[in-house]
Amino acid sequence: MKISRSSALVVLIAVLAAGALSGAGIAVKRLTAPPAQLTATVHAPVVVTLAAPPAPPISLPAAGSLALAQFGGPLLAQRDAGRVRPTGSVAKTMTALVTLHVHPLVPGAPGPVLTMTEADVSLYRQAIAEQGSAVAVEAGERLTERQLLLALLLPSANNIAETLARWVAGSDGAFDDMLNATARSLDMPDTQFADPSGYSPETVSTAADLVRLGEAALANPALADLVSTRSATLPDGTQLQNLDILLGTAGPHWLGIKTGWTPQAGGCLLFAAVQAVGAGGLPVTLVGAVLGQPAVAGIAPGHPELGGAFQAAKQAATTAFAGYATVDLTSVLTGVTGSVTAPWGAHTGLLAQHLSRIALVRGSLTLQLAVSTVHLAAPIAAGTTAAVVSASAAAVPSITWRLVTTMPVPGPSWTWRLFGS
């Protein structure tokens, strides 16, 4: 087919017009499209170790086992902490914890009422015959869960441990299974319960394992309240006195937790104390356990068998508290650098917002650092958050700092929008 010159010119004009419209559309799209995302880059060490002034040594007993930790942190001191030993009545801490798992209480609440039976009276007589600690009960006597737990923990009544075991699980064997399952859940691999009272020498643990039990006890508000109670009175007038003489003494504020003694176990103590330390007066909670301590007269009136345990615990805690120093955590940011860049060449540096964040350190503190960046689109003003740095360590709550821009970043020019990539 033959095309005339006039028809070809019309076609050419149409093609050029279409190209112009298409180019105009592309230009409009480029000029109105949102600008490309800004890129935030942060360089930070993965691990930072902060050193404090040299700390004095923590006092360790000459015999037996000791483990001491800041609550939630690694061990600060230990002596033979992994050796498996009988626990004595320290085991009753787990009995109370399991009871409260099944029958929770809020601090101070009485809880369910249990009526004592002839079987409970027989348990009392058995404890007396074995020359173990006991609290007298009578058939028909009504005691609340809280009262029973106080009788278990303060004077350390073996018969009450058996009463609670049968109430919670139906039998001693079933309750022992619950004790051992809870020990496994608390990562206490070297702990084994053969009874709920700790009278059996086959109920064993390690000082290191018991620190984990002590932390679990403090984490339960009702149990923390019970173990710090110095005395109580039952409805029949029976006085319950806490065997832990460190409660209410001068020095660190003692929180309990549980005494223990048998001829096989020696003097035992699961303990916790809190004290404000360092220049900032921040509170530090220590949790520790001592096992296999010798009798020492003149420390615990009426209970010389516990004297060595009290002495070892107090000396360890007092010397541990004395070694803390205040460290400014913002010093970890000295090795952190960063910038924000734009594809069109604009850029700005980053600056950490220095909020006052201090921590208490004994010896040294190793922090794990993590960085997360924020999605940004121009324009942005100076002071815009571009990234977050988080620092965490055992026994120290996670702390975060914001990295903010030091200068504004403008949006791209119209020429870059049209011709930039």
C-alpha positions as CSV (number, residue, x, y, z in Angstrom):
1,M,0.0,0.0,0.0
2,K,1.3,3.5,-0.9
3,I,1.2,6.2,1.8
4,S,1.0,9.8,0.8
5,R,3.4,12.4,2.1
6,S,0.7,14.2,4.0
7,S,-0.4,11.0,5.8
8,A,3.2,10.3,6.8
9,L,3.5,13.7,8.3
10,V,0.4,13.2,10.4
11,V,1.7,9.9,11.7
12,L,5.1,11.5,12.6
13,I,3.4,14.4,14.4
14,A,1.2,11.9,16.3
15,V,4.3,9.9,17.4
16,L,6.2,12.9,18.6
17,A,3.1,14.1,20.5
18,A,2.8,10.7,22.2
19,G,6.4,10.8,23.1
20,A,6.1,14.2,24.6
21,L,3.1,13.2,26.6
22,S,4.9,10.1,27.8
23,G,8.0,12.1,28.8
24,A,5.8,14.6,30.6
25,G,4.1,11.8,32.4
26,I,7.5,10.4,33.5
27,A,8.6,13.8,34.6
28,V,5.4,14.3,36.7
29,K,5.9,10.9,38.2
30,R,9.5,11.6,39.1
31,L,8.7,15.0,40.6
32,T,5.7,13.8,42.7
33,A,7.1,10.4,43.8
34,P,8.2,10.2,47.5
35,P,12.0,10.5,47.8
36,A,14.2,7.5,48.4
37,Q,14.7,6.3,52.0
38,L,17.6,7.6,54.0
39,T,20.2,5.2,55.2
40,A,21.3,5.2,58.8
41,T,24.6,3.5,59.5
42,V,25.9,2.8,63.0
43,H,29.2,1.3,64.0
44,A,29.3,-0.1,67.6
45,P,31.2,-2.8,69.5
46,V,29.3,-6.0,70.3
47,V,30.7,-6.3,73.8
48,V,31.9,-3.5,76.2
49,T,33.6,-4.2,79.5
50,L,33.4,-1.5,82.2
51,A,35.9,-1.7,85.0
52,A,35.3,-0.5,88.5
53,P,37.9,0.1,91.2
54,P,39.4,-3.1,92.6
55,A,36.9,-4.7,95.0
56,P,37.9,-6.2,98.3
57,P,37.6,-10.0,98.4
58,I,34.4,-11.6,99.6
59,S,34.7,-13.6,102.8
60,L,34.4,-17.3,102.4
61,P,33.9,-19.9,105.1
62,A,36.7,-22.3,106.0
63,A,34.5,-25.3,105.6
64,G,31.3,-26.4,103.8
65,S,29.9,-24.7,100.7
66,L,28.9,-21.1,99.8
67,A,27.5,-19.5,96.8
68,L,26.6,-15.8,96.5
69,A,25.1,-13.8,93.7
70,Q,23.6,-10.5,92.9
71,F,19.9,-11.1,92.2
72,G,19.6,-12.2,88.6
73,G,23.3,-12.3,88.0
74,P,26.2,-14.7,88.0
75,L,27.9,-15.9,91.1
76,L,30.0,-13.3,92.8
77,A,31.8,-15.7,95.1
78,Q,31.8,-19.5,95.7
79,R,33.4,-22.2,97.8
80,D,32.7,-25.8,96.8
81,A,29.4,-24.4,95.4
82,G,28.8,-27.5,93.2
83,R,29.2,-30.1,95.9
84,V,26.0,-32.1,96.6
85,R,25.1,-32.0,100.3
86,P,22.0,-32.5,102.5
87,T,20.0,-29.3,102.8
88,G,18.2,-29.8,106.1
89,S,15.2,-27.6,106.5
90,V,16.3,-25.2,103.7
91,A,14.2,-27.7,101.6
92,K,11.1,-26.2,103.1
93,T,11.6,-23.2,100.9
94,M,10.7,-25.4,97.9
95,T,7.8,-26.9,99.8
96,A,6.4,-23.4,100.4
97,L,7.0,-22.4,96.8
98,V,5.2,-25.4,95.4
99,T,2.3,-24.9,97.8
100,L,2.0,-21.3,96.6
101,H,2.1,-22.4,93.0
102,V,-0.9,-24.6,93.5
103,H,-2.7,-22.4,96.0
104,P,-1.5,-18.8,95.3
105,L,-1.8,-16.1,97.9
106,V,-1.3,-12.3,97.8
107,P,0.9,-11.0,100.6
108,G,-1.0,-11.0,103.9
109,A,-4.0,-12.9,102.6
110,P,-5.1,-15.9,104.8
111,G,-6.0,-18.2,102.0
112,P,-8.1,-21.4,102.4
113,V,-8.8,-22.9,105.9
114,L,-7.6,-26.4,106.6
115,T,-9.1,-28.5,109.5
116,M,-6.5,-30.6,111.2
117,T,-7.2,-34.3,111.5
118,E,-5.9,-37.2,113.6
119,A,-3.5,-37.9,110.7
120,D,-2.0,-34.4,111.2
121,V,-1.7,-35.1,114.9
122,S,0.1,-38.3,114.1
123,L,2.5,-36.4,111.9
124,Y,3.2,-34.1,114.9
125,R,3.9,-37.0,117.2
126,Q,6.2,-38.6,114.5
127,A,8.2,-35.3,114.2
128,I,8.6,-35.2,118.0
129,A,9.7,-38.9,118.1
130,E,12.4,-38.2,115.5
131,Q,13.6,-35.2,117.6
132,G,12.8,-32.9,114.7
133,S,11.3,-29.4,114.9
134,A,7.5,-29.4,115.1
135,V,4.4,-27.2,115.9
136,A,1.6,-28.9,117.9
137,V,-1.8,-29.3,116.3
138,E,-5.0,-30.8,117.5
139,A,-7.8,-32.6,115.7
140,G,-10.5,-30.2,114.6
141,E,-8.1,-27.2,114.8
142,R,-8.6,-24.8,111.9
143,L,-5.6,-23.1,110.4
144,T,-5.3,-21.0,107.2
145,E,-2.8,-21.6,104.5
146,R,-0.9,-18.6,105.6
147,Q,-0.7,-19.8,109.2
148,L,0.5,-23.2,108.1
149,L,3.2,-21.6,105.9
150,L,4.3,-19.4,108.8
151,A,4.5,-22.5,111.0
152,L,6.5,-24.2,108.2
153,L,9.0,-21.4,107.7
154,L,9.5,-19.6,111.0
155,P,10.0,-22.4,113.6
156,S,10.6,-24.9,110.7
157,A,8.0,-27.4,111.7
158,N,8.6,-30.8,110.0
159,N,5.0,-32.0,110.6
160,I,3.5,-29.0,108.9
161,A,5.7,-29.8,105.8
162,E,4.0,-33.2,105.7
163,T,0.5,-31.7,106.2
164,L,1.0,-29.3,103.4
165,A,2.4,-32.0,101.1
166,R,-0.7,-34.2,101.6
167,W,-3.0,-31.3,101.2
168,V,-1.4,-30.1,97.9
169,A,-0.7,-33.5,96.3
170,G,-2.6,-36.2,98.2
171,S,0.5,-38.1,99.2
172,D,4.2,-37.6,100.1
173,G,5.4,-39.3,97.0
174,A,3.3,-37.3,94.7
175,F,4.4,-34.1,96.4
176,D,8.1,-35.1,96.1
177,D,7.5,-35.5,92.4
178,M,6.2,-31.9,92.3
179,L,9.2,-30.7,94.2
180,N,11.6,-32.4,91.9
181,A,9.8,-31.1,88.8
182,T,10.0,-27.6,90.1
183,A,13.7,-28.0,90.8
184,R,14.2,-29.0,87.2
185,S,12.2,-26.0,85.9
186,L,14.4,-23.7,88.0
187,D,17.6,-25.2,86.5
188,M,18.7,-26.9,89.7
189,P,20.3,-30.0,88.1
190,D,22.0,-31.3,91.3
191,T,19.0,-31.1,93.5
192,Q,16.9,-34.1,94.6
193,F,14.0,-34.1,97.1
194,A,13.2,-37.2,99.1
195,D,10.8,-35.5,101.5
196,P,9.1,-32.1,102.0
197,S,10.9,-31.2,105.2
198,G,14.6,-31.8,104.5
199,Y,14.8,-34.2,107.5
200,S,15.9,-37.0,105.2
201,P,19.6,-36.9,104.3
202,E,18.6,-38.0,100.8
203,T,17.1,-34.5,100.2
204,V,20.2,-32.9,98.7
205,S,21.3,-29.9,96.7
206,T,24.2,-27.6,96.1
207,A,24.9,-24.0,97.2
208,A,24.8,-22.9,93.5
209,D,21.4,-24.6,92.9
210,L,20.0,-23.1,96.1
211,V,20.8,-19.6,94.9
212,R,18.3,-20.1,92.1
213,L,15.7,-21.3,94.6
214,G,16.3,-18.2,96.7
215,E,15.7,-16.0,93.7
216,A,12.5,-17.8,92.9
217,A,11.4,-17.3,96.5
218,L,12.0,-13.6,96.4
219,A,10.2,-13.4,93.0
220,N,7.0,-14.7,94.7
221,P,5.6,-11.8,96.6
222,A,3.7,-13.9,99.1
223,L,6.7,-16.1,99.9
224,A,9.0,-13.1,100.1
225,D,6.6,-11.6,102.7
226,L,6.5,-14.9,104.7
227,V,10.2,-15.5,104.9
228,S,10.8,-11.9,106.1
229,T,8.3,-12.3,109.0
230,R,10.1,-12.3,112.4
231,S,7.2,-13.6,114.5
232,A,3.5,-14.6,114.4
233,T,0.8,-16.0,116.6
234,L,-1.5,-18.9,115.8
235,P,-5.2,-18.7,116.9
236,D,-4.6,-20.9,120.0
237,G,-1.9,-18.5,121.2
238,T,1.1,-20.5,119.9
239,Q,4.0,-18.2,119.3
240,L,6.0,-18.7,116.1
241,Q,9.5,-17.2,116.1
242,N,11.7,-17.1,113.0
243,L,14.9,-18.9,113.6
244,D,16.8,-16.5,111.3
245,I,18.4,-14.2,113.8
246,L,19.8,-12.0,111.0
247,L,16.3,-10.5,110.4
248,G,16.3,-7.1,112.0
249,T,20.0,-7.0,112.8
250,A,22.3,-4.0,112.0
251,G,24.1,-3.8,108.7
252,P,22.5,-5.0,105.5
253,H,18.7,-5.3,105.5
254,W,18.1,-9.0,105.7
255,L,15.2,-10.5,103.8
256,G,15.3,-14.1,105.1
257,I,15.0,-16.9,103.6
258,K,15.4,-20.2,105.5
259,T,17.5,-21.9,108.1
260,G,18.3,-25.6,108.1
261,W,20.2,-28.2,110.3
262,T,20.4,-31.9,110.7
263,P,23.4,-34.0,112.0
264,Q,24.2,-35.0,108.4
265,A,23.7,-31.5,106.8
266,G,25.3,-29.3,109.5
267,G,24.3,-25.7,109.6
268,C,22.6,-24.4,106.5
269,L,21.1,-21.1,105.5
270,L,19.5,-19.8,102.3
271,F,19.6,-16.0,102.6
272,A,19.0,-12.7,100.9
273,A,19.9,-9.1,101.9
274,V,19.5,-5.7,100.3
275,Q,21.5,-2.6,100.8
276,A,21.9,0.9,99.1
277,V,25.5,1.1,97.9
278,G,27.7,3.3,95.7
279,A,27.7,7.0,95.2
280,G,24.1,7.0,93.9
281,G,22.7,4.9,96.8
282,L,21.2,2.4,94.5
283,P,19.8,-0.8,96.1
284,V,21.5,-4.1,95.5
285,T,20.0,-7.4,96.4
286,L,22.3,-10.4,97.2
287,V,21.1,-14.0,97.3
288,G,23.3,-16.7,98.8
289,A,23.4,-20.2,100.4
290,V,25.7,-21.8,102.8
291,L,25.7,-25.6,103.6
292,G,27.7,-27.8,105.9
293,Q,28.7,-25.2,108.4
294,P,30.0,-26.1,111.9
295,A,28.3,-25.1,115.2
296,V,29.4,-21.9,116.7
297,A,28.3,-20.8,120.2
298,G,27.3,-17.3,121.1
299,I,25.8,-16.2,117.8
300,A,22.4,-17.8,117.7
301,P,21.0,-18.0,121.3
302,G,19.6,-21.5,121.8
303,H,20.7,-22.7,118.4
304,P,24.5,-23.0,118.3
305,E,24.2,-25.5,115.4
306,L,23.2,-22.5,113.2
307,G,25.9,-20.2,114.5
308,G,28.5,-21.0,111.8
309,A,25.9,-20.6,109.0
310,F,24.8,-17.2,110.2
311,Q,28.4,-16.1,110.6
312,A,29.4,-17.2,107.1
313,A,26.4,-15.6,105.5
314,K,26.8,-12.3,107.2
315,Q,30.5,-12.0,106.5
316,A,30.1,-12.9,102.9
317,A,27.2,-10.4,102.3
318,T,28.9,-7.6,104.2
319,T,32.2,-7.9,102.3
320,A,30.3,-8.2,99.0
321,F,28.3,-5.0,99.5
322,A,31.5,-3.1,100.4
323,G,33.0,-3.8,97.0
324,Y,30.4,-2.0,94.8
325,A,31.2,1.2,92.8
326,T,29.0,3.4,90.7
327,V,29.8,3.4,86.9
328,D,28.4,5.8,84.3
329,L,27.0,3.6,81.6
330,T,27.0,6.3,79.0
331,S,30.7,5.7,78.7
332,V,29.9,2.7,76.5
333,L,28.8,5.2,73.8
334,T,32.4,6.5,73.3
335,G,32.9,3.7,70.7
336,V,29.6,4.3,68.9
337,T,29.6,6.3,65.7
338,G,27.1,6.7,62.9
339,S,25.7,8.8,60.1
340,V,22.6,9.2,57.9
341,T,23.1,9.5,54.2
342,A,20.8,10.3,51.2
343,P,21.2,9.1,47.6
344,W,21.4,12.8,46.5
345,G,24.5,13.4,48.7
346,A,23.0,15.0,51.8
347,H,24.2,13.6,55.1
348,T,24.5,14.2,58.8
349,G,26.3,12.7,61.8
350,L,24.6,11.0,64.7
351,L,24.9,12.0,68.4
352,A,23.9,9.9,71.4
353,Q,21.5,11.6,73.8
354,H,23.4,11.4,77.1
355,L,20.8,10.6,79.7
356,S,22.2,9.9,83.1
357,R,22.3,6.1,83.4
358,I,24.4,4.5,86.2
359,A,25.0,1.0,87.3
360,L,26.6,-0.6,90.3
361,V,29.6,-2.7,89.4
362,R,31.7,-5.0,91.5
363,G,35.0,-5.5,89.8
364,S,33.8,-5.3,86.2
365,L,30.7,-5.3,84.1
366,T,30.4,-6.8,80.6
367,L,27.6,-5.3,78.5
368,Q,26.1,-6.8,75.3
369,L,25.3,-4.0,72.8
370,A,22.6,-4.2,70.1
371,V,21.7,-1.6,67.5
372,S,18.4,-1.1,65.7
373,T,17.9,1.6,63.0
374,V,14.8,3.6,62.2
375,H,13.3,4.0,58.8
376,L,13.7,7.6,57.7
377,A,12.5,9.7,54.7
378,A,13.6,13.3,53.9
379,P,13.3,15.9,54.9
380,I,14.2,15.4,58.6
381,A,15.1,17.9,61.2
382,A,18.2,17.9,63.5
383,G,17.5,15.8,66.6
384,T,15.5,13.1,64.7
385,T,16.0,9.7,66.1
386,A,17.8,7.5,63.6
387,A,18.9,4.5,65.7
388,V,18.6,3.0,69.2
389,V,21.5,1.4,71.1
390,S,20.6,-1.1,73.7
391,A,23.0,-2.4,76.4
392,S,22.2,-5.4,78.6
393,A,24.0,-7.5,81.1
394,A,23.2,-10.0,83.9
395,A,21.6,-8.3,86.9
396,V,21.4,-5.0,85.1
397,P,18.1,-3.9,83.5
398,S,18.4,-3.3,79.7
399,I,19.2,0.4,79.0
400,T,18.7,2.2,75.7
401,W,20.0,5.4,74.2
402,R,18.7,7.2,71.1
403,L,21.1,8.3,68.4
404,V,19.8,11.6,66.9
405,T,20.8,13.6,63.8
406,T,23.2,16.5,64.4
407,M,21.9,18.5,61.3
408,P,18.8,18.5,59.2
409,V,18.7,16.5,56.0
410,P,16.7,18.3,53.2
411,G,14.8,16.6,50.5
412,P,16.2,16.2,47.0
413,S,16.3,19.0,44.5
414,W,13.9,18.9,41.5
415,T,16.8,18.3,39.2
416,W,17.8,15.2,41.2
417,R,14.2,14.0,41.1
418,L,14.1,14.4,37.3
419,F,17.6,13.1,36.5
420,G,19.0,11.4,39.6
421,S,19.0,7.6,40.0
